[in-house]
Amino acid sequence: MERSLFFGAAAPFSMSSNREDLMSNISEQVLSSAEPQAHIVLGLGYGDEGKGSFVDHLVRKTGARFIVRFNGGAQAAHHVVTEDGREHCFRQFGSGMFVAGTSTILSRYVLIDPQYLLEEAEELAGKGVCYPLERMIVSADAPIITPFNRLLNQMMEVARSGNRHGSCGFGVGLTQRDVEELGSKALYVRDLATAELGSKLFQLWQKSLREAEQVACQVNSALYETLKNVDIDYYEQLLRHFYHRVRVLEDEALLALIRENGAIFEGAQGLMLDQNYGTFPHCTRSNCTFENALDLLKDSGFAGEIRRIGLLRGYATRHGAGPLVTVCPDLDLSSCHNGSNPWQGQFRLGWFDAVAARYALAVVGGVDLLVLTNLDRMATLKEVKIATAYKCADPRFFSESGEMLLPDKGRLDYLAARTEALSGIVPSYMQMPFQLESYLKALEQLLKHPIGAISLSPMHDKSYR
């Protein structure tokens, strides 16, 4: 039976004696500035653009008290390294939580996995983060990822074999599908305090089992057995425990915190993985644009300054299946935190793709600050390449000048056909010796956009230009 590591400790349902005082302090936190600011941090690639490190930087620079997650779920992997040697992969907590006085807000657009969140809280506490659960605020309307959807997701991806979508295996897409198809019968944070929680879990488990029977095979048999033997009573206790350890707010109260204080909005994944504009079906079932964050700000009545920040790595990366036009298996860069798993597949590297970057900027309508990250990992390169155009690009998807055309939102047939075309694209490269300032100037000319900040370190210090 699947078990949470969090429950290995004695007295797992204990409550911090300082919890109520800390909760009260959170509700009273107000920035000293009369003009609160909102910074929205977005990845413009296939994820892994350094969002966590930049959010940590912004929290320290601006004094922001709240980090708002506005898309995705537990599949985020935002690494932060502190000057005193601590390191953490932030998955559901905001990446500024090493800074005292900060709190995380999980908005209604985030799909929450309570089991993994409790485990992450335990990790953070072990790294010196005080009362991480008490500093977690969640929307009552946020959907809950069950272990059933997580296991079913992994079963489906393994069964696809060579046709995998590249899923992280966290059940995000299946949970979002439940929200869209089941409506109120899906599971939400507000359900975790009701008497009907057990029966709702049982019904969702039965639904997952029926689907699992359709994809069960030899290669995913162990996952299937785990799903069949899930302990419903155990997870009902875990979910109720989660509900009482975090601060659950109705949207009106949650939005008031944003309106009065501003926040750092931390995006997950990247624009090229967006469900409406990315490489379908090798994408996430989530909005990876500024859309959700701007909706939250609008709904809150926020009247302060809003800065839209887009991040790109100095080279291309991609997890799992799907096209990576500039992939270069021999690209020798210093190691990073990215690995592989049985359902997602390998982490790939490639040269900077200016065509894809221009497309991402066009989709989001430009940014107020463009940031280039992970440049320290390129320090050993003598020469670099930049993809400037695509050869023989399909006119259905590219203009005569070689720009990727903007699709109608949600045209999955169009996106699937474009993904197939991208898989056969041959890029045109410019090659140059790697000298940092020359490289940055070349990228600025190709992107027709200034690079306003760069990251030369895994730590929070960033250079503005």
LINFEN-V677577 format. One record per pair of residues at least 12 apart in sequence whose C-alpha atoms are under 7 Angstrom apart, sorted by sequence separation. I is the first residue (numbers start at 1). J is the second residue. If there is no record, write none. Layout:
# LINFEN-V677577
[[I/J] [I/J]]
This chain:
# LINFEN-V677577
[[77/89] [78/90] [121/133] [274/286] [275/287] [390/402] [452/464] [453/465] [77/90] [78/91] [274/287] [389/402] [452/465] [77/91] [274/288] [76/91] [80/95] [154/169] [75/91] [153/169] [74/91] [78/95] [153/170] [271/288] [74/92] [153/171] [270/288] [271/289] [331/349] [73/92] [150/169] [209/228] [269/288] [331/350] [150/170] [268/288] [329/349] [150/171] [153/174] [267/288] [327/348] [328/349] [397/418] [149/171] [327/349] [328/350] [327/350] [328/351] [320/344] [326/350] [327/351] [69/94] [92/117] [149/174] [320/345] [326/351] [52/78] [53/79] [68/94] [145/171] [149/175] [319/345] [320/346] [51/78] [52/79] [53/80] [67/94] [145/172] [319/346] [320/347] [326/353] [394/421] [52/80] [265/293] [319/347] [67/96] [318/347] [319/348] [112/142] [145/175] [202/232] [318/348] [98/129] [104/135] [105/136] [106/137] [107/138] [108/139] [111/142] [112/143] [113/144] [201/232] [317/348] [318/349] [103/135] [104/136] [105/137] [106/138] [107/139] [110/142] [111/143] [112/144] [113/145] [317/349] [354/386] [393/425] [103/136] [104/137] [105/138] [106/139] [108/141] [109/142] [111/144] [112/145] [113/146] [316/349] [317/350] [353/386] [354/387] [355/388] [108/142] [111/145] [316/350] [351/385] [352/386] [353/387] [354/388] [355/389] [391/425] [107/142] [315/350] [316/351] [351/386] [352/387] [353/388] [390/425] [391/426] [65/101] [66/102] [67/103] [68/104] [69/105] [70/106] [315/351] [316/352] [390/426] [391/427] [59/96] [65/102] [66/103] [67/104] [68/105] [69/106] [70/107] [73/110] [315/352] [316/353] [390/427] [391/428] [65/103] [66/104] [67/105] [68/106] [69/107] [71/109] [72/110] [73/111] [74/112] [198/236] [314/352] [389/427] [390/428] [56/95] [66/105] [68/107] [70/109] [71/110] [72/111] [73/112] [74/113] [197/236] [282/321] [389/428] [55/95] [56/96] [70/110] [282/322] [387/427] [388/428] [55/96] [69/110] [86/127] [259/300] [387/428] [388/429] [258/300] [259/301] [387/429] [388/430] [52/95] [144/187] [259/302] [334/377] [363/406] [386/429] [387/430] [143/187] [144/188] [256/300] [333/377] [385/429] [386/430] [143/188] [144/189] [255/300] [333/378] [359/404] [385/430] [386/431] [142/188] [143/189] [385/431] [141/188] [142/189] [192/239] [193/240] [384/431] [385/432] [140/188] [141/189] [192/240] [355/403] [384/432] [140/189] [141/190] [383/432] [384/433] [140/190] [193/243] [383/433] [384/434] [192/243] [382/433] [383/434] [382/434] [381/434] [152/208] [159/215] [148/205] [310/367] [309/367] [314/372] [149/208] [156/215] [308/367] [309/368] [310/369] [311/370] [312/371] [313/372] [314/373] [148/208] [152/212] [308/368] [309/369] [310/370] [311/371] [312/372] [313/373] [314/374] [111/172] [159/220] [307/368] [308/369] [309/370] [310/371] [311/372] [312/373] [313/374] [314/375] [158/220] [155/220] [155/223] [151/223] [290/364] [289/364] [151/227] [148/227] [372/451] [370/450] [371/451] [375/455] [376/456] [370/451] [371/452] [372/453] [373/454] [374/455] [375/456] [376/457] [370/452] [371/453] [372/454] [373/455] [374/456] [369/452] [370/453] [371/454] [372/455] [373/456] [271/360] [358/447] [354/446] [75/168] [354/447] [75/170] [74/170] [323/419] [325/422] [325/423] [73/172] [323/422] [323/423] [325/425] [326/427] [325/427] [140/248] [137/246] [138/247] [139/248] [140/249] [176/285] [136/246] [137/247] [138/248] [139/249] [140/250] [4/115] [23/134] [134/245] [136/247] [137/248] [138/249] [139/250] [173/284] [6/118] [22/134] [133/245] [134/246] [139/251] [173/285] [6/119] [133/246] [134/247] [5/119] [19/134] [139/254] [6/122] [165/281] [166/282] [165/282] [114/239] [114/242] [277/407] [277/409] [280/412] [276/409] [276/410] [280/415] [281/416] [279/415] [280/416] [279/416] [280/419] [279/419] [166/320] [166/321] [165/321] [164/321] [169/343] [167/343] [168/344] [167/344] [166/344] [166/345] [158/343] [157/343] [154/343] [76/268] [76/269] [68/263] [70/265] [67/263] [68/264] [69/265] [70/266] [71/267] [72/268] [66/263] [67/264] [68/265] [69/266] [70/267] [71/268] [65/263] [66/264] [67/265] [68/266] [69/267] [64/263] [67/266] [64/264] [55/266] [72/286] [71/286] [71/287] [71/288] [47/269] [70/292] [46/269] [47/270] [70/293] [2/226] [38/262] [39/263] [40/264] [41/265] [42/266] [43/267] [46/270] [1/226] [36/261] [37/262] [38/263] [39/264] [40/265] [41/266] [42/267] [45/270] [46/271] [36/262] [37/263] [38/264] [39/265] [40/266] [41/267] [43/269] [44/270] [45/271] [46/272] [43/270] [44/271] [45/272] [46/273] [1/229] [2/230] [13/241] [42/270] [43/271] [44/272] [1/230] [1/231] [30/260] [31/261] [30/261] [49/311] [49/312] [49/313] [44/310] [37/304] [38/305] [39/306] [40/307] [41/308] [42/309] [43/310] [44/311] [45/312] [36/304] [37/305] [38/306] [39/307] [40/308] [41/309] [42/310] [43/311] [44/312] [35/304] [36/305] [37/306] [38/307] [39/308] [40/309] [41/310] [42/311] [43/312] [46/317] [46/318] [44/357] [44/360] [50/373] [49/373] [83/459] [81/458] [82/459] [81/459] [57/460] [56/460] [57/461] [53/458] [53/459] [54/460] [53/460]]
